[in-house]
Amino acid sequence: MARIDQTPFEVAITDFTHDGRGVARRPDGKAVFVAGALPGERVMAKQTARSRSFDEAVTLEVLEAAPDRVAPRCAHFGVCGGCALQHLAEDKQIVAKQRVLMDNLERIGHVVPERVLPALTDAAWGYRRKGRFSVRRVEKKDKTLVGFRENDPRFVADIARCETVIPLIGDRISDLATLIDGLQARREIPQVEFIAGDPTPDYTGVALTFRHLAPLSEADRDAIVAFAQAHGFAVFLQPGGIDSVHALWPVEPKLAFSLPQWNLELKFRPLDFIQVNAGLNGHMIQHAIDLLEPQPQDRVLDLFAGLGNFTLPLARTVREVVGVEGEAGLVRRARENAEHNGLANAQFHAADLSKDLSGESWMREGFDRLLLDPPRSGADFVLTQLPLKQFKRIVYVSCHPASLARDAGYLVREKGWKLRAAGVMDMFPHTAHVESIAMFEPR
């Protein structure tokens, strides 16, 4: 292992990395990525890691601050790994993310959009409605820590509250840690997942899922139920894999969120994927539909459809929409959601979109437009299989700009499509995560 020089050094920050660190150059020209530093600043830094092509460092002191630097709201910023950009003004964060997207499109995909879309934003604080807290009993501190991982992922951040998580949960982290610390099984609970829908007389607003590596005693179960009752939470237990998740209290908790623009209510399970930012999600769906420009007689294909987040709103505007999703449980719930909302023109199929799809019946059906929202790995394999000439327009929602850029390069340079427009959406304010959207048309 290469030796790390602990001597503080002064550097000028000239650029940003894609994960929100400042970029500087050593006197010998070697790049150094500095956590907590912004372009235009001079900082004192300390090296934390080194490799052949670059060094890593952390800011010790800001000698000359950039105009866009702000005081982080969270006292744990710089230690907790949940956020990377709280020291950058909110309106400048999205500008940096737009630059990341355009850089990826040009550098990886060798494409440039004809039009850069205005960035989509919503509330920057208290927005996160889904996530996972790590849990660790630390004997040296004689306490149980509940929170996100530190920047050094070996450790759990010692936090009392989180400014980005919805207040119903973010303000209760200290209480949750106290609860777990008092359990007999406190060393056997590695994580707690949280998810929130819309609280109504029929639906629970917040659900917590306790992963536990050993059976819980009756006293522990009673303590967890009392905590849930005191705060109005539903509680699930997960002793094994995803299929082992079951309700502890109440007996049959119900979770759902609404999309009022389309008069929709989507039911979900506690470990299901839902978009983290409820406000931004509504803007994003409308944005995607506007870019797709579906016509009343169109048949639309929605790939990586999940619970029907895009599929069901589309069903309100087109003749028929077909959603395809790889996880069978999500497909079942998407079908239930279509029935729950009285939508007979929304079909759902389960299919692994990273495998051969030639035997799938929906692949042989005709469609007018395509919407896709793939995971970080992108949609390269399914795009190579689709008969793309049938589509009048493609809208691609992405959670990873590098895979979008790769797939955009394939569509434009190999299949002759045009990248008409692209832009970013701030699904995760104060993080370096870049959510984006692109629209393609045939030449």
N, C-alpha and C positions, 0 to 999 in steps of 0.2 A: 504494500500500500504506500502511495506517495506521501511524503511528509507534508503536513500543512503548516505554513508559516503563520503564527498567531500575532505577528507584529501589525498593529494598526497602520493603515495606509490611506492616503488622500487620493481621490479620483474625481474626475468630471464625468457626469452621466450624460450620455449623448442620445440614448434611444431606450426603447422598451422591449422586453421579451414578450412572447405570447402568453406567458404565465404571470405577467405583471411585475417583473423585476427590472431594475434599471440596468442598462448596458454601458460599460466603460471599457477603456483599454489600458493595459499595463504599458509602461515605457517601452517594452519590447514588442508591443503590438498585440499581445495575447488578450482575448476578450475575457471580461469578468462580469458575471451577472450578480447584481447587488440587490438583495431583498430590502424593501423599505425605501428605495431611492427612486426619484422621478427624473425624467429628462430635463436638462437645464440646471441641475443641481451640482454642487460640490459637496462631497460627504467624506467623513472618516469611516472606513469600513474595516472589517476583520474577515479574513478568509475562513470559510467553513468546509470547503471541498475543492479538489482539483482534479482535472483530467488532462489528457493530452492537448485538447483543442481549446478548453476554456476553464476558468476558475469560477467558484461560487463564493459569495461573501454576504455579510449582513451589515446593514448600516448601524454604526455606533453613534454618530453625531452628524446632523445636517449643518454644514458650514455656510452654505448659500442656498436658500430655499427657492424652489420654483414658484412662480405666481399661482399655480394651480394647486399647491399643497394646502390641505386643510387638516385640522385636528381630528383624528379618528374619534368617532362617537364611543366606540367600545373600548373599555379599559384593557381588554385582553388582546387587542390588535397587535400583531407582530409576534405573538406566541401561538395563539389559536390559528389553526390552518384553515378555518372556515371562510375567511375573507382575505383578499390580497390587495384590495384597492381602496380601503377606507381613507387613506391619506391623500387621495386624489379627488378633486371636486366632482360631484355627481354628474354634472353636465359634461365633464371632460372624460369621464370613464367610458361613456358610450362612443365618444369620438375615437378613443384608443381602440375600442373593440371593432369599430368600423374599419380602422386602418389594418387591424389584424386580418379581417375578412378579405379586404382588397389585396393585401400582400399575399395571402394564401392563394387566392384565385389566379393572380398573375404568376407567382413563383412556382406553384405546384400544377395548376391547371392550364397555365399559359393562355388565360382568357381574361377579358375585361368586360364587365357589363355595360350595355349601352346606356343604362340609367342607374344611378345609385338611389335606392329608396330611402325616404326619411326614416330615421330610426324610431322604433316603437319603444315606449317607456311607460312605466306605471309607478306605483309607490315603491320607494327605494328602501324603506324600513318596515319591519314587521310583516314581510310578505311571504316568508317561506312556510308552506303548509305541509310539507312532507320532508322527512329526513331520518337520519339514524344517529343516535347518540352512542358513543362508546362508553363503557363502564369499566372502571378498574378500582379495586381496593388497593390502596397504597399504605402499607404497614408503617413506613417511616413517618408518614404524615398522620397516621391513625385516622384516616378518613377514606371515604369512597368518592371517587371523581366521576362525574357524569358530564359529558360534553363532546365536542368534536375533537379530532386528533390535532395535536400541535403541528407546527411546521415540520418538526422532526416526528414522523408518524409513529415512532416507537412509544410516544407518550400521549396521554389524554390531557387536554387542556383543563386546568382547574378554574372553571367559570361558574358564576352564580346566575347569570342570565345571558340571553343572546338578543341582540338588537335586530337581527334580520329574521328570526323566527317569529311567527305570529305570536302576539303577546300571551294568548291563552296558554301557550306552551313555553315560549321564551322566558316569561317571567316566573316560571315554576321549576326551573332547572335545579336551583338550590333545594327546593322542597323535595324534588325527585331524588336527589342525592341523599338527603337525610332519610327518606323512606328506605332506599336500598341499603344504606349503611346500617339500618336497624334490623335488617332481615337476617335470618340464619343462613340464607343462601347468598349472602352478599358477594362471596367470592366465586359464585357459580353463575352470575348474570353478566355476560360480556357486552350486551347491547340492549338498547330500547329503541324501537322504531316508533316514530310518530307520524300521524296523518290526520288531516282535518278536512271535513266537508262543511256543509252549511247546516248549522243547528236549527232544527225546527221541532215542533211538538212530536213529529214522527221519527226524526233522525237525530242521532248523536253527533255533536260537532267535532269532537276530538277522540281519537283512538290511540292507545299506546299498546305496543306489542313487546312483551318481555321475553327475550331469548334466555332460556335457562338450561344449564348443562347437567343439572341434577334435579330430581323431583322436589317440588316445593312442599314444605310442611303446611299443615292446616293453619298454623299461626301466621306464616308468611302470606298465605293466600288471603287470609282475613285482613291483614295489614294492607295489602295491595288494594283489596276491594274498598276498604275504608278510605284510602287515599283517593281512589277513583270517584267514590260517592261525594267526597268533600269538594272535589274540583269539577264534577260534572263530566268526567272522562269515561269512555268505554275502555275495557282492558281485555287484551287477548294474551294468551300464553303460547310460546313456541318451544317445545321441548326437543324438537328435531328439525327436519326439513320443512319446506314451505307447506307441505300437506298436513303437517302436525299442528298448524295454527288453529286454535279454538278459543271461543269466548270464555272468559272468566266471569265478567260482569258487564252489563246485564246478560241475561241468558241468551237473548237474540238481539244484539245491537245492530242497528241499521245505519249505514253511512251513504251519503249522497251529496253531490254538488249540483248546482243549477247553472244553466246557460240561459239567462232570461231573454237575451236577444232573440233566441229561437224557441222560447217556451219549452225548454228541455230540462229534464232532471236525470242525471246519470248516477246510478248506484255503483258502489265499488266495495271491495274487500280491503282489509287493513294493510296488506302488503302489495296491493295492485299499484301499477304505475299510473299516476296522474300528474299533470303539469304542476310544478312547484309553486308557481306564481299565479294565483287565481285571476287577478286583475289583468295581468299581461296576457293570460291565456285567452280571455275573451277578445282582446284586441287582435291577437295573433290569428284566431279563427276567422274573424271578419277580414283581416288583411289577406289571408290565404284565399278566401272565397272571392274577394275583389280581384286578386291577381289571376285567379283561374278563369274568371268570367263564365261560369257555367250558365247554359241556356236551359229553359224549362224542359225541353225534350231530350236533353243529354243523358247519357249513361256515363257515370264517373267511376273510376277505379281508385280506391284509397288503400295504399300499401302501408304496412306497419300500423294498422288501424287502432290497436289497443282496445279501449272500452268504447270506441266510437266518438272520440273527441272531435274529430273533423267529419266523420262519416254521417253522424246524425244531423248536425247542422246543414250539411250538404243535402240530405234527404228532404229538407224543407224547401229546397229550391229547384231540384231536378227530378226528372222522370224516375231514375233509379240510380242507386249508388251501391257499389260492392266493396266491402272492406275485407282486407286479408291481414291476418295476424298470426304470428308464430306460436304464441302461448295459448293453449287450448282453454285454460280458465278464463282468460280475458275475452276470448271469442264467445264463450258461453254467456258471460255477463254483457257483452255487446249485444248479443241477440235478445237477452232479457231487457236491456235498455231500449232497444228498438220497439219491442212489444209494449213495454211500460209507457212509452211515449206515443203509442199508436201509429208507428211508422212501418207500413207494410212494404215500402219501396227500398228498404235497406237490408241487404243480404250480407252475411259474414261467413268467411271460410277460414279454417285453420290450415296454415302451410308454413313450412320453414323456408323463408325467402332467401336463405343462403345456400339452398340445395337445388337440384334439378326440378323444374316445375312443369316439365313437358306433359306430365300426366294429369295436371290439374284442370278440371273442367272450366273454371273461370278464365284460364289462359286462352281458351278458344272462343271466348265471347268477344263481341265488339264493344269498344269504348270510345268515347269522344274526348275525354280529358283524364289526366292522371295527377293525383296528389300523393306525395309520399313523405313520410316523417320517420326516417330510419334511425337506428341507434348510432353510437359513435363510429362504428365500423363502416357506415355508409351503405350505399345501395348498388355497388358496382356489379355484383353478380346477377341480381334480378334485372338490372337495366340491360345487360347483355342478352337476356332471354326474351324480353318483351318485344312484341311487334310494334315498334315505336311509331311507325308511319300512320297508325290509326289515330293518334292523338293530335288534337288541334293545339293543345297547350299542356305544359307540364309545370307544376309548382312543387318545389322541393324545399321542405322545412328541415333544417339541420341543427344538430347540437354539437357539431365538430367541424370547424371551417376547413380543416385539411381534407377530410373525406368528401365534403361538398366540392372543394376545388378539384379533387381528382375526378369525381363523377361529372362535374361540369366540363372538364377537359375532354372526357370521353364523349359526352353528348355533342359538344361543339366541334371538336377536331376530327372525331371518327364517324359521327353520325349526322353531321351537317346541320345541327340545330343552332339557333341563335340564343345567346344569353341576353335576354331583353332587359332584365332588371335584377338587382340583388341588394340586400341591406341587412342590418342587424336588428335584433330584438333583445331588450335587456331583461331576460328571464331571471337572471341571477345578479342583481345589483351588488356592487362591492366585491364581487369575485372576478376572476379572469375568464370565467366561462363565457363563451361566445355562442349565442343562439342566432341563427340567420335564416334567411328565406331567399329563394331565387326563382325566377320565372323564365321558362324557355318556350320558344316557338320554332316551328320548322322553317327552314329557309324558303 
